[in-house]
Amino acid sequence: MSEGNGHATEVHRVGPHVLEIEPPDVAHVHYDGDVELEHFKAFDDIISAIPPPIRVYILRDARRGGFITPEARAYAAKKVDVARVAAVVTYGSSFQARTVVAMMNKAVKLINSVNSGAGAVFFDTEQQARAWISEHRVRSK
């Protein structure tokens, strides 16, 4: 799945998507098509099982991603514990997808009134995204 930089200890298939848990703090989502509400709920359940106080980096491979349904976006805005998210780090997404994720991030922050850390950041490659996560970990200590 990935370029070999991460070492997944758990691999979960969620519909057509794959979620890899890479200790200590990365949840690497590989999208393959549209993201439905039931997919997002499953992602949230899996990521929520990572024990507190660990703040999780959501590393998103959007190269094969599709549309995020309105129901999934609404769930993210209202139900996801953003205090547990260090950042949402996406690579390989289109301009349109970047716009949707940026809007979702703003909605989540408004609804939850929580500063979720770095928010959403975008990169062209997985290598760039992982480098940013490494740098952010150092800055956040």
N, C-alpha and C positions, 0 to 999 in steps of 0.2 A: 504494500500500500504506500508507505512513505519512502522517502529517499534513504532510509536507513539510519537517520539521525536519532530517532526515538527507539525506545525499547519497551514495547507494549507488554504488560503482564496480563492484561485482560483484553479480549476482542469480542465485541458484541455486534451481532447483525440485527439491525433495526429496519425492517422492511428491506428496501433495496440499498440502504446505507450501512456503513460500518463505523463503529465507535471504538477506538482503541484507548485504553487507559495506560498512560505512561507515567509511572511514579517519578517524582513525588507529586506533581501538580499539573499534568497536562492531560486533557481529554481531547483526542485528535479525531475529529469527525470527517469522514470521507463521504460526501454527498454523491448520490447517483440518481438524479431525477428530482422530482418534486418532493417537498417536505410537508407531510400532512400532520394534522393535530396529534394523531396517535404516535407518530414518529417523535415529535417534539416532546410529548409526555414521557416516552421511553428514554430519550436522551436525558431529560431532567431527572428521572428516577435513578438512572445509572450514575450520573454525575453527583447527585445528592448523597449517594452512598459513600463518597470519598469523605473520610472523617474530618470534622472541624478540628482545629481552626484553619486547615489548609484552604487557601484561596486558589481556585483553579483557573488555569489558562485554557480557554476553549480555542483550540487550533482547528480551523475549518479549511478543508480542502474543497474549494468550490469549483474546481475545473469541470466537473461533470454534474454540477448542481443545477437544479431547475428552479421552479417557482416555490416560494414559501406561502402556503395558503393563509388567507386572512384569519382563520381560526387558530392556526399555529402562531401567527404574529400576536394575536390577542392574548393567547396563553402566555407567551414569553413576557409580554408587557405586565401581566397581572400576577402571575404565579411563580416565576423564577426568582429564587433568592439571590438577588444581584450582589448582596454583600459577600457572597461566597465566590464571586467571579473576579479574578485579578484583571482579566482583559479578554476580549473576543478578538482573536488574531486570524485574519482570513487571507488566504492566498489563492490566486487563480480565478478571481471573480470578474465578472463583467462590470462595466460602469453602472448599468441598471441595478445589478445585485448590490453593488456597493452603496448605491443611493437608498435602497430598501433597508439594508442593515443599519445604515446611519440613522434613518428615520425611526427604526425599531428601537435603537439604543436611546434616542432622545425620548421616545414615549415611555420606555421602561424607567428612565431616570425621573421623568415627570410624575408618573403614577406612583412610583415607590418612594420618591423623595429621598433617594439614597445615592451617594456618590459611589459608583461601582468601580472606582479605580481608573484605569486608562481608557475604558470604554472600548470602542471598536477601532481597530487599525487594519490596514490593507497592504498587501505586498503582492508582487508578481510571482514569487517563487517560495517554495517551502523553506529553502535554505535562508532566505531573507527573513521570513517569519520567525523561524527558530532563533536566528541571531538576535532579533528584537526581543524575544522572550528572555533569552539569556541576559541581555543588557538590562531589561526591565527588572528582573529578579535582583540584580546587583543594586540598581537604583532604589528599589523598594525596601531594602533591608535597613 
